[in-house]
Amino acid sequence: MAPPSLPADNVRGPNCGVTCVAIAAGVSFKEAWATLRPLRRRGRGRWNGATSHYERKAALDNLGVKYKQLRDTDTYHCTLRNLCDKYLRTGKLYMVRTTGHVQMVKNGLVIDQNGLHNMEGWRARKRVRDVLIIGE
């Protein structure tokens, strides 16, 4: 099974939530941005792409993506590496919110706005906050 890939029009920057919504929905970065922009709860000023968990879920709903939130007290605040080793199933796509970051995880690989990465370094040490199973 091939790992997920970045949208062709991906923009690097502080916009990991927008990139993850685009990957999960299989849409362009521009379409994900346009879906998330009206959902902003905080100020209407200049927006750099930062999203909340609730905004990402609402955007997935608007784009018709089926997902299931993993609610397990064991997974909350464990590291991303431990989450992958103990709880995530092979072949499934997950949107994982960690401390200050959102990334897609599949088969032990992590993808965010900067591309595809192995489970190593600072990404593996991030603490898990929320997990969405995409396609459930």
C-alpha atoms as one frame of an Amber mdcrd trajectory, in Angstrom:
protein
   0.000   0.000   0.000   1.421   3.328  -1.059   1.874   6.025   1.569  -0.266
   9.150   1.224   1.192  11.955  -0.837   1.072  15.729  -0.624  -1.391  17.607
  -2.819   0.218  18.874  -6.025  -0.406  22.506  -5.006   0.839  22.066  -1.418
   2.247  25.136   0.317   4.979  24.820   2.936   4.374  26.860   6.029   2.510
  26.780   9.315  -0.512  25.071   7.762  -0.291  21.412   8.791  -4.034  21.193
   9.450  -4.929  22.394   5.959  -2.479  19.926   4.410  -3.897  17.048   6.489
  -7.474  17.870   5.500  -6.403  17.940   1.831  -4.686  14.531   2.150  -7.574
  12.945   4.077 -10.194  14.218   1.604  -8.096  13.656  -1.508  -8.592  17.265
  -2.606  -6.230  20.063  -3.548  -4.605  22.276  -0.940  -6.533  25.227  -2.366
  -9.876  23.426  -1.915  -9.020  22.434   1.659  -8.027  26.053   2.398 -11.310
  27.326   0.934 -13.259  24.817   3.053 -11.472  25.698   6.294 -11.370  29.487
   5.885 -15.063  30.148   6.688 -14.885  27.806   9.697 -12.420  29.998  11.576
 -13.677  30.671  15.097 -11.026  33.141  16.122 -10.593  36.602  14.576 -11.346
  37.368  10.969  -7.954  39.000  10.357  -4.986  37.592   8.459  -5.014  33.790
   8.603  -1.846  31.722   8.147  -3.521  28.293   8.095  -3.630  27.357  11.783
  -6.628  25.116  12.545  -8.303  23.610  15.580  -9.376  19.993  15.975 -13.048
  21.004  15.681 -12.448  23.022  12.513 -10.653  20.093  10.861 -13.517  17.743
  11.778 -16.087  20.209  10.389 -14.069  20.532   7.169 -13.924  16.735   6.801
 -17.708  16.631   7.304 -18.184  19.337   4.651 -15.972  17.408   2.221 -17.848
  14.144   2.829 -14.979  12.272   4.463 -15.908   9.453   6.802 -13.827   9.267
   9.965 -13.982   7.925  13.475 -12.390   9.521  16.502 -10.240   7.157  18.532
 -11.192   7.667  22.165  -8.842   5.681  24.287  -7.405   6.982  27.519  -4.290
   4.882  26.897  -3.427   6.763  23.701  -3.834  10.266  25.114  -0.474  11.874
  25.814   1.602   8.880  24.709   4.303   9.626  22.134   3.588   9.342  18.431
   6.066   6.452  18.200   4.293   4.534  20.995   0.918   5.211  19.374   2.167
   3.682  16.116   3.800   0.708  17.811   0.887  -0.180  20.103  -2.400   1.059
  18.656  -2.366   1.893  14.933  -3.232  -0.787  12.376  -1.284  -1.374   9.185
  -2.978  -0.089   6.044  -5.141   2.505   7.820  -4.762   6.267   7.465  -4.796
   8.350  10.655  -4.888  12.094  11.307  -3.007  12.611  14.556  -2.942  15.861
  16.501   0.106  16.155  18.705   1.517  19.014  20.731   1.408  21.957  18.325
   1.237  19.872  15.146  -1.050  17.723  12.980   0.173  14.930  10.729  -1.107
  11.977   8.761   0.247   8.560   9.737   0.096   5.359   7.696   2.197   2.211
   8.070   4.648   3.923  10.408   5.294   6.827   8.014   4.433  10.425   8.821
   3.400  13.053   6.275   2.906  16.734   6.976   3.297  19.962   5.010   7.043
  19.295   4.713   6.671  15.875   3.077   7.007  12.209   3.970   9.150  11.216
   6.969  10.137   8.098   8.889   9.072   7.764  12.502  12.175   9.330  14.021
  13.462  12.489  15.660  11.211  15.157  17.112   8.133  13.890  15.264   8.288
  10.528  17.063   8.578  12.238  20.462   5.520  14.476  20.069   2.688  13.827
  22.559  -0.638  12.630  21.148  -3.806  14.653  21.740  -6.414  13.401  19.236
  -6.563  10.614  16.665  -8.981  10.367  13.732  -9.201   7.145  11.713  -9.877
   8.250   8.142 -12.296   6.145   6.089 -14.087   4.477   9.008
